[in-house]
Amino acid sequence: MIKSLLSLSHSLWFIIAGIVGLGFVITFHELGHFLVAKLFGMRVQTFSIGFGPQIISKKIGQTEFSISAIPLGGYNDFSSPEGKEHDEFSLVARPYYQKLLVIAGGITFNIILAYMIFTLLFMAGMPSTPMLPNNSLPTISKVEPNSPADKAGLQVGDTILAINGQTINNNTKQLLETIQSLPDQEATLLIERHNSPETMTITFGSQKHLGKTLGMMGTQFTLTPLAGKPILESIQEGVLLTNKYLADTFYAFKYIISSCDTSKLSGPLTIFAVTSKGAEQGIKIFFLFLAIISINLAILNLIPLPILDGGQILFYTIEAIARRPIPDRIREYIFIGTWIGFLLLTIYLTGQDIMRLTGNYLQPILKLFGLGK
């Protein structure tokens, strides 16, 4: 009983750490909007982390800072006090470029946060994780049964030295990129087994990923942590890694939107679960997850939906071109429609999360009713 309670409290601690981590990323995003607005001397009536009923609230100057019950986002209220027309201190009354910079402030701060975290991780030493090919050696640690590697006779402990005569140079990232470029193709491997070089032939398999057909071998490679680097080198590596994640995430969102394929999307439960799991794996992995979530939040907010920053930028751009504001009634209808769609998508993704997280338990039950695979 005591052991179960300790295990439960241990899990609750990491869940709380995950929620705090997500709250930090959201706060940093909203802080970007807030600071740029204040830089231009604008009024910010409310700075809220979360939506719904307020849990904690404190007014400082003109702004009421609050933490609300639903931790799925946050907002700044730039409106004029109730009953007053828009004055010079409101966002609506400001020039287009100021509106643009204020709205873009949140996205910019999320990207800055990712740069900062990745730079600090390179300085402290990147942890060993399969999310970063740089952190592994081209030495096989696991061979999947009936995979191309298994059929070719590769074994745990084999080190891949070259593919089709192209030297790998102990670079797993280069190795994976080469394999992915050869779907369903035959290749010649030069490996090192028991300190002796051997040559073998393999026919790579293939898998679909975001609309692309990539080669695969069915192996895992030996993970290794990276030693800390000097500050200038860490900044360079941090910028390069952040830019890579930005490009990959942008492509992923582009594919999901164009293909209407939601199978790759995660809902709030998966995000909480992954962040909590990161906290359980150590502080470095935890911050690595926060950097990736911050990048995802930045790209997500580029989508031109009214409830996201991209939608606000679109509205203000239309108004700047038309030289008149969009009628409040039309804005209201668009917002309501978007929120309904967003809530329905959240409910759907939450159901998808539940199936992912509990699939191993539900499949036997579903099979009894002829619903399982």
N, C-alpha and C positions, 0 to 999 in steps of 0.2 A: 504493500500500500504506500509506504513512504517513498519507495523507489519510483512508483508510478507518479506520485505527486511531484517529486524532484524532476522527473522527466518532463512532466507537463509544464512546470514553472520554467524549466530550461527552454522549452519550445516557445512559451509565451514571451520570454525575454527576447528571442530572436525575431518573433513576429512584431513586437514593439519596435525593435531596432530597425526592421524593414520599413514600418510605417513612418518612423522618424526620418529615415533616409530619404524616402519618397517626398516627405514634407519639406525636407531641406532643398531638394532639387526644384520643387514647385515654388518655394519661397524665393530661391535665387532667381527664378524666371520672373516672378512678380516684382522682385526688387529692381530688375532691369527697367520695367515700365515705370516704376515709382521714381527712381533716381533721375531718369531722363526727363520725366515730367517736372520734377522739382528743379532741375537744371534750367528749364525754360520758365520757371516761376508759376507753374500751373497749380490749381487746387486739386488735392486728392482727398475725397471725403472718406473713403474706406479702403483699407488694405487688408484683404481677407485671404487666409489660407484655408481652403476647403469651402464647401457650399452648405446651405441649409442653416439650421439653428446654430446660434453662436454658443460656444462652450466657454471661451475666455474673450474678454473685450476690454480694451483700455484706450481712451482718447488722449492723444498727444498732439498738441497744437490744433490744427484743423482736421487732422486725420484720426479716424477710429481704427485701431489695429485689432484684428480679431482672428481667432482660430475657430472654425466651424465644424459641424459634426461629420460631414461627408468629405473624406480626404481624397477627392478625385480631381482636384484642380485648385484654382484660386482666382482672385480678380482684384482689380483696382477700380474704384468708382470715381470717375472724373467729372461727373455731372454737377450742375449747379444746385445749391440748396433748394429744397422744395418750395415751390411758389415763386421762384425768381427766374427771370430770363437768363439766358446764357450771357455771362459777362466776360471780360478780358482774361479772367483766370481759369476759364473752363477750356477743356480740350477742343470742344466743338467750335469755339470762336477763333482757334489758332490757325495759322497758315498751314497749307498742305504738308510742307516739308517737316514741320514740327510734329504734326499728327503721325506722319510716317515714321519718324525717328522714335517717338514714344512707343508706338506699337511694335516696332522692330527691336526695341530694347530688350524685351523678354527673350526673343530668339537669340539675340547676340549674347546675352548673359549666359544662356545655356551652353552655347558653343565655347565661350570663355571658360566656363566651369569645367568642361571636358578637357580643354587644353591644360588647365591648371592641374587637374587630377592626374592625367596621364604623365605630365612632366614630373610631378612629385613622385609618382610610382616608379618612373625610370630612375629618379635620383635615389630612392630608397631601395630599389631592386624589385623588378617585376616578379610576381609570384608565378609558380608553375600552374598553368591552366590550359586546357585544350582550346580555349577561345583565341589564343595567340600562338600561331605557328612558330613565331620567333622563339618561343619558350620550349621547344622540343628538339630532339635529335632524330636524325633519320634512321634510328634503331628501332626495330619493331618490338612493341611491348605486348601486342595482342593480335591474333589472327582470327577473324570471324569464320565460323564453320561454313563450308560450301561457297566461300567467297572466291573471287579471282585469285587472290593471294594464296588461299588454301589449296586451290586446284593446281596452282603453279609450283607448290611445294615450299613456299616461304615459311620460315619458322620464327618463333620468338627469339630475339637476340641477333637476328640478321640485320646488318647495316647496309642500306642501299647507297652505293657509291656513284652509280651513273645509270641513266636511262637512254637507250639508243645512242650511246657514246657521249651523251652530254653529262659532264661531271656535276655532281650535286654539291660538292664542297661543304658537306656537313650542314647544309641549309635546308631545313624541312619545308620552309615556305616555298622555296624554289621547286622542291620535290613535289609538293601538292599541286602547285600551278601546272607543272609538267604533266602529272597524271590526269588532272582535270581537262587538259587540252587534247587528251587521247581517248575519248569515249569509244568503247567497243573496238578498240584497235589493238593489234598485237605489237609488243615491244620487247626489246632485249634489255635485261637488267644485269648490271654488274654489282654483286653483293659481296660483303665480307662475312664469312661464317667461320667461327672458331679460328680467327686470325688468318684465314686463307681466302683469297679471292675466288669467286665462282661466277659463272655466267649461266643465266636461265632465261627462258622465254615465258612471257605472260600475256594473256589477253585481258585487257582491262574491261570492267563492266561499265555501266552507265546509270545515271540517276538524274531525275528532273529536279531543278532548283530554280525557282522564280522564272520559269519559262525557258531556262537554258538547259541543255543536255551536257552533263559534266562526267568525265571519266572518274571511276572509283576502283579501289583495290581491295577494300575490306580489311584494313589494318588500323591499329592505333600505334602511336609512336611514343617513345620515352620522353616524359615531361621533365623539365629542369628549370629551376628558378634562374633569373638573370641577376647578375651582380649590379650594384648601384653604379651609376655613371656620373661624370662631372656635369655641372649645371648646364653649360652651353650645349653639350651633347644631349642631355635629357630634354631640353627645350626643343631641340631639333627633332628628336625621336617622338616627343609628345605631340608636336604639331603634325608630323607625318602620319602618326597612328590615328589622331583625331580626324584628319582629312580623309583617311581611308574609310573610317567608320561612317563619316558624313556621306561620302560617295556611295558606299554600299547600302546605307539606310535609305538614301534618296532613291536609289534604283529599286529597292524593295518596295517602298511605298508607291512608286510609279507603276510597278508591275501589278501590285495588289489592286490599285484603283482602275487600271486599264483592263485587267482581266476579271475584276469583281470576284477574285478568289480570296475568301476570308480565312482559309485554312491556316495561313501563316500569321494571322493576327492573334494577339493575346489580349485577353480581357483583364479587368482589375484583379481577379483572383490569382491568375498566373503571375502578374507583375508583382503582387505582394509576396507570393510564394517564392519566386526567384530571388527577390531582394532579401527576404528573410533567410533563404538558403545561403546567399552570399555572405550575410552577417555570420552565419554559423561556420563558414569556411575560413574566416579570418578577416581582419580589418582591411588587408590589401585587396582581397577578392571583393569584399563589400564595396569599397570605393571604386573598383573597376566596374562593377555593375552600375553604380550611380553615374559614372561617366557615360556609359552606354545608354542608360535611361535618359540622361540629360540630352544626348544627341538625338534620340528618338523623339523627345518632347519638342526639340527645336524644329525637326523636319515635319512632325505632325502639325505644328502651328503654321507651317507654310501653306497648308491646304486651304483654299479659299472658301471656307464655310464661315458663316456669320459668327458662330460661337468661338471661333479660333482667330488668332492674330491675322492669318492670311485673309480671312473674310473681312475683317475690319479694314485692312489695307485696301482690299478691293472696293469696299464701300466708299472710302475716302477718295480713292482714285477716280471712281465714277463721278462723285460730287465735284472733284476738281476739274474734270473734263466738262461736265454739264454746267458748272458754275452755279449750282443750286443744290441744296440739301435733298436727300431722299426723304419723301414724306414719312413722318413718324409711324403712320398706320401701316404703310408697306414694310418698313423696317420691323415693326412688331410682328406682322404675319410671317415674315421670313424667319425671324428668330424663333417663333413658336414652332413653325414647321421643322426647322433644323434641330431644335431641342427634342422634339418628338422622335425624329429619325435617329438622333444620337442616343436617346434612351433605349429605343428598340434595339439598336446595334449593341449597346452595352449589355442588355438583357441576353441577347443572342450569344455574344462572346462569353458572358458569364456562364451560360449553359455549356458552351464549348469548353471553357476552362474546367468545369466540374467533370465533364467526360474525360478530359485529359488527365486530371489529377486523381480521379477515382476509377479510371478505366479498368485497371487490374482487378478491382473488387466488383465492378458492375457487370463485366463481361459474362461471368458464369451465370448470374441472375438473368441477364438478357437472353442468354442461350436457352434457358428453360422455357421462355415464351417465344422462342424462334426469332428473336430480334437481333441476336448477336451475330458476329461474323464467324 
